[in-house]
Each structure stands twice: as structure tokens, then as C-alpha cells.
Amino acid sequence: MEENALTAPLTAEQEEAYSLIEEWFVHTGTQIFVLCGYAGTGKTYLLDAAVRRLGLVAGESAVFVTPTGKASSVLIRSGTPASTIHSLIYVREEDIEVNEDGEVISERFLRFVKRESISKEIRLIVVDETSMVSDETLRDLLSFGVKCLFCGDPAQLPPVGGSNTLLSMPCFTLTQIVRQEEHNPIVRLAQMARAGEFIGYGEYGKGVAVVPRRELREEERRELFLRADQVIVGTNRTRNLINARMRAYNGISPEAKLPLDGEKVICTLNNWSRALDKAENFHLVNGIIGTCSYVREDLDGLGRLDFKPDFMEERVRSLPFDTGIFLGENYNHRYGEKACLLENDIMVHENNYEMLRRFKVKREDTINRFEFAYAVTCHKAQGSEYDFVVVVDESRLFENGREWLYTAVTRAKKKLLILR
């Protein structure tokens, strides 16, 4: 939301929603309130206003959480302190082996268990992007007995391989477009997609257009793709084709199979044991996009790289990763396998005639998975926002094509180009 958002009055519909939230929080014993809101209805602003009006402090008595770090970053950029649900309610438990210097050399057993308790100061948990939260995580969250305000957009794609029933039972749904978004062409296209209306070719406002895919000249395609903050597609086949094309646009030889410094990659496998920040609020999980550097190939189908998530300033050093998807067509290592970091240990025989070099395990790291991310599928883009998005419209290939296109369109903040 733009101009004077922090001082803008609530709309009549938002006031109605707030009255219900206040009644629920102050006067009832019900633990759950579900607030739904479509794109452009000012849901995020209402949440911030509700917390202030209830006399709560964001980040202290009221905590904002999301299912992923990239979703949290959207709130953080708007000025709302946020973290992941995982960091709030789970704690890491491990059985480790250390050497004589106290260094960890093996994580033989690692799991995340639900905390026994959370801060007693927390009176309200605000859960954004609820559509991406599994029912299992929801049960764990509710077990702490703290009131939870669940928020989400019911028109978006459901989570892959999971379920979420909350958004099908809203206490209130925001449907009216707020004044600041009335003339936003991206919001207009989102409304059309949600309603299942056909979105024809043409310009819909400054920086927003739908154009025939085949009519773009190669030089036009190159310029648009290089300017885009993110390309969103439907199928893995299209994703692979565009990623290869984008590397060529950037002057990278097809012989350079592994990522080069500065290339855009996405994590494709959850690794909750690897924190992205010192406070351990965010972890290296499926869907995190960023840039890589210092990429080098090791033995046994492994490599190492440094990774900087696109929503953070910190860089994670020396991550082991599976090179199989880059050098071949499949990954080399199964889920949960470990890579050993070896350390030279040179032994000199007493008579100085022999020298023995041996290696010992310094530590073990979970093997990570990455792929190129110039183009990503719509599911991988969920929870993120980008200034300029190019959508390769493949919604016709999906049974829930309406939700697919709506989700893709609403990833854009300022500019949007749909290729069909």
C-alpha cells in the first residue's frame, strides 16, 4: 500500500472486520479467528492497525509469523517485525560427536521438536500466508493455547502435497478494493483472474500488459527477461528452457554446467539444520531464492558454494550441494545424506624417513539441492513479491488454472508482463 498508508483510515469493510476481531480477542474464549482477503483489499494494513488498536506491540505481545522466510521478508520490508512459524514453536535437538578440541565432527541425530512453551508475553500470534501452512503445523501452533489470528488469500494455490482447511471457514473476508489500489492495473488483472474472466491482449496501465508470446522478437524477449526481477512459469520443461536461455542472455557458455558467481539459484530441499542468520529465525528450506558465489566441484557428485538469500544481507558459507542436476539430469544423493568435511592430518615418522598423510572428519553437513532460478514455477514463487514479474501463462495446463494465474499475477508489485 502506498501513500499515507500508515495514517489512512480504515474502510467501512475493514472497520467491520476489526470490530469482529476486537470482540473475538477481548470478549471470547475462542482461540482462532480467520481473516481472508483478496489482493488489493488492504489485509496487511488492517492487521497492523488491529494490533495497535488492541494495545499490543508487534514483535512483543503480538508476534507475526509466516510459513517461510521469504514470506516473512515481505512483512519485514513493510515495517512489520516477523519470523517463521518454525522458529517460534520448534527447537533443534541433536546428538553430536565432538573431537578433543570440542569441534563438532558428526551430527548423528537431528530433529526439531515442539517447544514446551513460548514467551508468556505473547498474547496474540498473527499468522500470514495461512494457505501455505499444513494442518500438522497448525495443530502444533494451537497447542500453546495463545490466540491466533490466521490470515490469507483464499484465491491462491493450495500448498503442494499438503492441506489447509482454515481458509475454507473464514470469520470475515475482505472483498472491497481499498482506495489506494482502485486504479492499480495489477489488482484489476488479479480480479479478472480470480473471477475466471478472459484477459485479452493489450495494455492495462503503466507497466502492465498481456502480449502474444510468439510475436515477441528475440531481442525484445531478451531485454524483457533480463529486466524482470522474476520469471514465473507453469511447467518444469518451460522452466528449464528459459533458465538455459537466460544464462545465454548473460553470456554464459553452455559448457559451464555448474552455476557461476552471481547466478540466481533456488533451494529445492528442506534443510532445517542450516540457519541462514545468527538468530536462527530463518532456515535453508525449499523455495528460498538467492545468488551463489565461490562455486567449486568436489568428488562423488558433490560441490560447495556460498549462498546469499535474496531477502537477507548475510551469506551462508561453504554449503555442500548435489551437482547431479547441473551436470546430468538427476540428483546423485538421496534426501538426508551427509557430506563429510575432511581435514588434513600429517604424521611424520620418528626416523623422518616416512611421512603419512591421513584425513579425519572435521564435521558432517547435510547435502543441499539447488537449481537455476531465473525462471521458477508458480508454486515456488508463492509467498514472494517482486517489482517486475514476467508470467509465461500456462494456466490452461492446470485444473486449477484460475488459482494458478491469480497467484502468478499477485506476485508482481509494480510491473507485470503476461506472455501467452
C-alpha positions in Angstrom: 0.0 0.0 0.0 1.4 3.4 -1.0 0.8 7.0 0.0 0.0 7.8 3.7 -0.7 4.1 4.3 0.2 4.4 8.0 -2.3 7.2 8.6 -5.0 6.1 6.2 -8.4 5.5 7.9 -9.9 2.0 7.8 -12.6 1.5 5.2 -16.1 0.6 6.3 -15.5 -3.0 5.5 -12.2 -3.0 7.4 -13.9 -1.4 10.4 -16.5 -4.2 10.4 -13.7 -6.7 10.3 -11.8 -5.0 13.1 -14.9 -4.9 15.3 -15.3 -8.7 15.0 -11.5 -9.2 15.7 -11.8 -7.0 18.8 -14.9 -8.8 20.0 -13.1 -12.1 19.5 -9.9 -11.1 21.2 -11.3 -9.2 24.2 -14.6 -10.9 24.9 -14.5 -14.6 23.8 -12.5 -17.7 24.7 -12.3 -18.9 21.2 -8.7 -19.4 20.2 -9.0 -18.9 16.4 -10.0 -16.0 14.1 -9.7 -16.5 10.4 -9.4 -13.3 8.2 -9.4 -13.8 4.5 -8.7 -11.0 2.0 -8.2 -10.8 -1.8 -5.4 -8.8 -3.5 -5.9 -5.0 -3.0 -8.2 -5.2 -0.1 -5.7 -3.9 2.5 -5.5 -7.0 4.6 -1.9 -6.4 5.8 -2.7 -2.8 6.8 -5.8 -3.9 8.7 -3.6 -6.4 10.7 -1.1 -3.7 11.7 -4.0 -1.4 12.7 -5.7 -4.1 14.7 -2.6 -4.9 16.7 -2.1 -1.2 17.6 -5.8 -0.7 18.5 -5.8 -3.7 20.7 -2.9 -2.1 22.7 -0.4 -4.8 21.6 3.2 -4.3 20.4 4.3 -6.0 17.3 7.3 -8.3 18.0 6.5 -8.4 21.7 2.9 -9.0 22.9 1.8 -9.7 19.3 4.1 -11.7 17.0 3.8 -12.0 13.2 4.8 -15.3 11.7 4.7 -16.9 8.3 5.4 -20.4 6.9 8.6 -19.3 5.0 11.4 -16.9 5.4 10.7 -15.2 2.1 7.1 -14.6 3.2 8.4 -13.1 6.4 10.7 -10.8 4.4 7.6 -9.3 2.7 6.2 -8.2 6.1 9.7 -7.0 7.3 10.1 -4.8 4.2 6.7 -3.2 5.0 8.0 -2.4 8.5 6.4 -5.3 10.5 8.8 -7.5 12.5 8.2 -11.1 11.5 9.8 -14.5 11.7 8.8 -18.1 10.7 6.4 -20.3 12.5 9.1 -22.9 12.7 11.5 -20.6 14.7 8.7 -19.7 17.1 7.4 -23.1 18.1 10.2 -25.6 17.3 13.6 -26.2 18.8 16.5 -28.1 17.4 17.5 -31.3 19.2 20.7 -33.1 18.2 23.0 -35.9 19.3 26.5 -34.8 18.2 30.0 -36.1 18.3 32.9 -33.8 19.1 36.7 -34.1 18.9 39.3 -33.4 21.6 39.1 -29.7 20.7 35.4 -29.5 21.2 34.6 -29.2 17.5 31.5 -30.8 16.1 32.6 -33.7 13.8 29.3 -35.5 13.4 25.6 -34.7 13.7 24.5 -38.3 14.2 20.9 -37.5 15.0 19.0 -34.3 14.3 15.3 -33.4 14.7 13.1 -30.5 15.5 10.7 -30.8 18.4 7.9 -28.6 19.6 8.9 -26.2 22.4 7.5 -26.9 25.8 6.4 -23.2 26.0 6.8 -19.9 24.3 7.1 -16.4 25.8 4.4 -15.6 28.3 4.4 -12.0 27.0 2.8 -13.2 23.7 -0.9 -12.6 23.8 -1.6 -12.8 20.0 0.0 -14.8 17.2 -0.7 -13.4 13.7 -0.2 -16.0 11.0 0.1 -14.6 7.5 0.1 -16.7 4.2 -2.0 -19.2 6.0 -2.8 -21.1 2.8 0.8 -22.3 2.8 0.7 -23.8 6.3 0.0 -27.5 6.7 -2.7 -28.8 9.1 0.0 -30.6 11.2 1.9 -27.3 11.8 -1.4 -25.6 12.7 -2.1 -28.2 15.3 1.3 -27.7 16.9 0.9 -23.9 16.9 -2.5 -24.1 18.6 -1.3 -26.4 21.3 0.3 -23.4 23.1 -3.1 -22.0 23.8 -2.3 -18.5 22.6 -5.0 -16.7 20.5 -4.2 -17.0 16.8 -5.3 -14.6 14.1 -5.0 -16.5 10.8 -4.8 -14.5 7.6 -4.6 -15.5 3.9 -5.9 -15.2 0.4 -8.4 -18.0 -0.4 -8.0 -17.5 -4.1 -4.3 -18.5 -4.2 -3.0 -22.0 -4.9 -3.2 -24.5 -2.1 0.1 -25.9 -0.6 1.8 -28.7 -2.6 1.4 -32.1 -1.0 -0.5 -30.8 2.0 -3.8 -29.5 3.1 -5.1 -26.5 4.9 -8.7 -26.2 6.0 -8.8 -22.9 7.8 -9.3 -20.6 4.8 -12.5 -22.5 3.9 -14.0 -21.4 7.2 -13.4 -17.6 7.3 -14.7 -15.4 10.1 -14.6 -12.5 7.7 -13.5 -12.0 4.1 -12.3 -8.6 2.7 -13.5 -8.2 -0.8 -13.6 -4.4 -1.4 -10.6 -2.8 -3.1 -9.1 0.0 -1.0 -8.9 3.5 -2.4 -5.1 3.3 -2.8 -5.5 0.2 -5.1 -8.6 1.2 -7.1 -6.7 2.1 -10.2 -3.9 -0.4 -9.8 -3.8 -2.4 -13.1 -2.2 -5.4 -11.4 -5.1 -5.6 -8.9 -7.5 -5.3 -11.9 -6.0 -8.3 -13.6 -6.0 -10.2 -10.4 -9.7 -9.6 -10.0 -10.3 -10.8 -13.6 -8.2 -13.9 -13.0 -10.0 -14.7 -9.7 -13.3 -14.3 -11.5 -12.2 -16.6 -14.3 -12.6 -13.8 -16.9 -10.6 -14.0 -20.1 -7.7 -11.5 -20.0 -7.2 -10.3 -23.6 -4.1 -9.0 -25.2 -3.3 -5.3 -24.7 -2.0 -2.7 -22.2 -3.8 -2.4 -18.9 -1.9 0.5 -17.4 1.6 1.7 -17.0 4.0 -1.2 -17.0 1.2 -3.9 -17.2 0.4 -5.7 -20.4 -0.6 -9.0 -22.0 1.2 -9.8 -25.2 1.3 -12.8 -27.7 4.3 -15.0 -26.8 5.1 -15.8 -30.5 5.1 -12.2 -31.7 8.0 -11.1 -29.5 11.2 -10.7 -31.4 14.2 -12.4 -29.9 15.9 -9.0 -29.0 12.6 -7.9 -27.3 12.4 -11.1 -25.3 16.0 -10.8 -24.3 15.5 -7.3 -23.0 12.3 -8.1 -21.1 13.7 -11.2 -19.5 16.9 -9.5 -18.4 15.0 -6.6 -16.8 12.5 -8.8 -14.9 13.0 -9.5 -11.3 11.4 -12.9 -11.7 10.0 -15.0 -14.5 7.2 -17.3 -13.4 6.1 -20.4 -15.4 3.9 -23.4 -15.1 5.9 -26.5 -16.1 9.4 -27.7 -15.4 10.0 -28.1 -19.1 9.4 -24.4 -19.7 11.4 -23.5 -16.6 14.4 -25.4 -17.9 14.2 -23.9 -21.3 14.0 -20.3 -20.0 16.8 -20.9 -17.5 19.1 -22.1 -20.3 18.1 -19.1 -22.4 18.7 -16.7 -19.5 22.2 -18.0 -19.0 22.9 -17.5 -22.7 21.5 -13.9 -22.4 24.0 -13.3 -19.6 26.8 -14.5 -21.9 27.4 -17.8 -20.1 28.6 -20.7 -22.2 26.5 -23.8 -22.3 29.7 -25.7 -21.4 29.6 -24.0 -18.0 27.3 -26.5 -16.3 27.8 -25.5 -12.7 26.5 -22.1 -11.5 28.9 -19.2 -11.8 29.4 -16.4 -9.2 26.3 -14.2 -9.0 24.0 -16.6 -10.7 20.4 -16.9 -9.4 19.6 -20.3 -7.8 16.8 -21.8 -5.7 17.0 -24.3 -2.9 14.8 -27.3 -3.7 15.0 -29.3 -0.5 14.3 -28.5 3.2 17.4 -28.3 5.4 16.1 -27.1 8.8 19.5 -27.8 10.3 21.1 -25.0 8.4 20.3 -21.5 9.8 20.5 -18.5 7.4 21.0 -15.9 10.1 22.7 -15.7 13.5 19.4 -15.5 15.4 18.3 -18.7 13.6 15.0 -17.2 12.6 15.3 -18.4 9.0 16.5 -21.7 7.6 17.6 -23.1 4.3 14.3 -24.6 3.1 12.6 -25.4 -0.2 11.8 -22.3 -2.3 14.5 -19.9 -0.9 15.9 -18.0 -3.9 19.2 -16.2 -3.9 22.6 -15.8 -5.6 25.6 -18.1 -5.3 29.4 -17.5 -5.3 32.6 -19.4 -4.8 31.2 -22.4 -6.5 33.6 -25.4 -6.7 33.2 -29.1 -7.6 34.2 -31.8 -5.2 34.3 -35.6 -5.5 31.5 -38.0 -5.5 28.9 -35.8 -7.2 29.3 -33.0 -4.7 30.2 -29.4 -4.8 30.3 -26.4 -2.5 29.1 -22.9 -2.7 28.3 -19.7 -0.8 24.7 -18.7 -0.8 23.0 -15.3 -0.2 19.2 -15.4 0.0 17.5 -12.5 -1.8 15.8 -11.2 1.3 18.9 -11.1 3.5 22.3 -9.4 3.7 24.1 -12.3 5.3 25.8 -15.0 3.2 25.9 -18.7 4.2 29.3 -20.1 3.6 30.5 -23.4 2.1 27.3 -25.3 1.6 27.7 -28.8 0.2 25.3 -29.4 -2.7 24.5 -32.2 -5.1 25.9 -31.4 -8.6 23.8 -34.1 -10.4 21.0 -31.8 -11.6 23.6 -29.4 -13.2 25.9 -32.0 -14.7 23.3 -34.6 -15.6 19.5 -34.9 -15.3 19.1 -36.3 -11.8 20.4 -35.8 -8.3 23.2 -38.1 -7.2 22.3 -38.3 -3.5 19.1 -39.1 -1.6 17.3 -37.0 0.9 19.1 -36.7 4.2 22.5 -37.9 3.1 25.5 -36.2 4.6 28.7 -34.8 3.2 32.0 -35.1 5.2 34.3 -32.1 5.5 37.8 -33.6 5.8 40.8 -32.2 7.5 44.5 -33.0 6.6 46.4 -34.6 9.4 50.1 -35.1 8.5 52.0 -37.6 10.6 55.9 -37.7 10.4 57.6 -41.0 11.3 60.2 -40.8 14.1 63.2 -41.6 11.9 62.0 -38.9 9.4 62.2 -41.4 6.5 58.4 -41.8 6.2 55.6 -39.3 6.1 52.0 -40.4 6.4 49.1 -38.2 5.3 45.7 -39.1 6.6 42.4 -37.4 6.7 39.9 -37.1 9.5 36.3 -36.0 9.5 36.0 -32.4 10.8 32.2 -32.4 10.5 29.3 -33.6 8.6 26.8 -31.4 6.7 23.5 -32.3 5.1 23.7 -32.3 1.3 21.7 -29.5 -0.2 19.9 -29.2 -3.5 19.9 -26.2 -5.8 18.7 -25.4 -9.3 18.8 -22.3 -11.5 16.1 -19.7 -10.6 15.9 -17.2 -13.4 12.5 -18.8 -14.0 10.6 -20.7 -11.3 7.2 -22.4 -11.2 4.3 -20.5 -9.7 4.2 -22.8 -6.6 7.9 -21.9 -5.8 7.1 -18.2 -6.2 4.3 -18.3 -3.6 4.9 -16.1 -0.6 7.2 -13.8 -2.5 6.8 -10.3 -4.1 8.8 -8.8 -6.9 8.8 -5.3 -8.5 8.7 -6.6 -12.1 7.4 -10.0 -13.0 7.1 -11.8 -16.3 4.5 -14.5 -16.3 4.6 -17.2 -19.0 0.9 -18.0 -18.9 0.5 -21.8 -18.8 -2.7 -21.8 -16.7 -4.5 -23.8 -19.4 -2.4 -26.8 -18.4 -3.8 -27.0 -14.8 -7.2 -28.0 -13.5 -7.0 -25.0 -11.1 -5.8 -22.7 -13.8 -7.8 -19.8 -12.3 -5.9 -20.0 -9.0 -2.6 -20.5 -10.8 -3.0 -17.3 -12.8 -4.2 -15.3 -9.9 -1.3 -16.4 -7.7 1.2 -15.6 -10.5 -0.3 -12.2 -11.2 -0.3 -11.2 -7.5 3.5 -11.8 -7.2 4.0 -8.5 -9.1 4.2 -5.2 -7.2 4.8 -2.6 -9.8 5.2 -4.1 -13.3 3.7 -7.2 -14.9 4.0 -8.7 -18.3 1.9 -11.8 -19.2 3.1 -13.8 -22.2 0.5 -16.1 -23.7 
